[in-house]
Structure formats: C-alpha cells, structure tokens
Amino acid sequence: MFLLRTGLDAKQFIATGVLVSIFIDLARVPTYFATFASSSVELGERQMWLIAVGSVAAFAGAWLGSQYLKKATIKVVRLIVATMMLLIGGALIFGLIGS
C-alpha cells in the first residue's frame, strides 16, 4: 500500500512490487521446503489442487498484466490495487477466505 503514494509511474510501480515479491519469496520458499522436508506432513489431493490452481492463476495474471501494462496508467493501477485490497480484506474479515 505504501507504494501507491510514491509517485512512481505504472511500469515502475509494478516492477517495484514484483521485485519486493521476489525477495520475499526467496526467503519464504526455502523455509517452506525445509519445513515440509523435515516433517512427516504430506500434501494431500486438496493441497495439490490448490498449488496447481494458484500456479496457473499466477502465470495467467502475469501474462494478462504484461498485455495491459502498455495501456495502463498509474491511476488505473492504483484503483485496481486499492479495490482488490479492500475486497480481499473484507473477505478475510467475513470468513469467506482463509482458514
């Protein structure tokens, strides 16, 4: 959310968000791997489906984003980010998503 007020243009905003996500994932993925490798927890069918759907959605979102980035203004990007944050936050509060 703090990136919305930095004055970046659309490409810089998205690139900065992607870079932050990459750094977070570089720390998170090895932690997950170590946790699953050292425990007797096995991934069930539901978890495999969630991983598959999440992976497909991530690639689809990246592809769609690259297609529309040429046309996007920072105002549109800010509006989309703010709207999605409110929708996801509301869904979490009302228990529609999450555990």
C-alpha positions as CSV (number, residue, x, y, z in Angstrom):
1,M,0.0,0.0,0.0
2,F,2.9,2.4,0.8
3,L,3.9,2.2,-2.9
4,L,0.7,3.9,-4.0
5,R,1.9,7.2,-2.7
6,T,5.5,7.2,-4.0
7,G,4.8,9.0,-7.3
8,L,6.0,6.1,-9.5
9,D,4.6,5.6,-13.0
10,A,2.7,2.4,-13.8
11,K,5.7,0.4,-15.0
12,Q,7.9,1.4,-12.1
13,F,5.2,0.7,-9.6
14,I,4.6,-2.8,-11.0
15,A,8.3,-3.5,-11.3
16,T,8.9,-2.5,-7.7
17,G,6.1,-4.7,-6.5
18,V,7.5,-7.6,-8.5
19,L,11.0,-7.1,-7.1
20,V,9.7,-6.9,-3.5
21,S,7.7,-10.1,-4.1
22,I,10.7,-11.9,-5.4
23,F,12.8,-11.0,-2.4
24,I,10.0,-12.2,-0.1
25,D,9.6,-15.5,-1.9
26,L,13.4,-16.0,-1.9
27,A,13.1,-16.1,1.9
28,R,9.8,-17.9,2.1
29,V,10.2,-20.8,-0.3
30,P,13.3,-22.3,1.3
31,T,11.6,-22.1,4.7
32,Y,8.5,-24.0,3.4
33,F,10.7,-26.5,1.7
34,A,12.7,-27.1,4.9
35,T,9.5,-27.4,7.0
36,F,7.9,-30.0,4.7
37,A,11.2,-31.9,4.2
38,S,11.8,-32.3,7.9
39,S,8.3,-33.2,8.9
40,S,6.0,-36.1,8.2
41,V,3.4,-33.8,6.7
42,E,2.3,-35.0,3.2
43,L,0.5,-33.0,0.7
44,G,-3.0,-34.3,0.0
45,E,-5.1,-34.1,-3.1
46,R,-6.7,-30.8,-1.9
47,Q,-3.3,-29.2,-1.3
48,M,-2.0,-30.3,-4.7
49,W,-5.1,-28.8,-6.4
50,L,-4.6,-25.5,-4.5
51,I,-1.0,-25.4,-5.6
52,A,-1.9,-26.2,-9.2
53,V,-4.7,-23.6,-9.4
54,G,-2.5,-21.0,-7.7
55,S,0.3,-21.6,-10.1
56,V,-2.0,-21.3,-13.1
57,A,-3.6,-18.1,-11.7
58,A,-0.1,-16.6,-11.1
59,F,1.0,-17.2,-14.6
60,A,-2.3,-16.0,-16.1
61,G,-2.1,-12.9,-14.0
62,A,1.4,-12.2,-15.1
63,W,0.6,-12.7,-18.7
64,L,-2.6,-10.5,-18.5
65,G,-0.6,-7.8,-16.7
66,S,2.1,-7.8,-19.3
67,Q,-0.6,-7.4,-22.0
68,Y,-2.3,-4.5,-20.4
69,L,0.7,-2.7,-18.9
70,K,1.2,-0.8,-22.2
71,K,-2.2,0.8,-21.8
72,A,-2.3,1.2,-18.0
73,T,-1.9,4.5,-16.2
74,I,-0.8,4.7,-12.6
75,K,-4.3,5.9,-11.7
76,V,-5.9,2.7,-13.0
77,V,-3.2,0.6,-11.3
78,R,-3.8,2.4,-8.0
79,L,-7.6,1.9,-8.3
80,I,-7.2,-1.8,-9.1
81,V,-4.7,-2.4,-6.2
82,A,-6.9,-0.4,-3.7
83,T,-10.1,-2.2,-4.8
84,M,-8.5,-5.7,-4.6
85,M,-7.1,-4.9,-1.1
86,L,-10.5,-3.8,0.1
87,L,-12.2,-6.9,-1.4
88,I,-9.7,-9.4,0.0
89,G,-9.7,-7.6,3.4
90,G,-13.4,-7.8,3.6
91,A,-13.5,-11.4,2.5
92,L,-10.9,-12.2,5.2
93,I,-12.9,-10.3,7.9
94,F,-16.2,-12.1,7.0
95,G,-14.5,-15.5,6.8
96,L,-15.1,-16.0,3.1
97,I,-11.5,-16.9,2.5
98,G,-8.7,-18.0,4.8
99,S,-8.7,-20.8,7.3
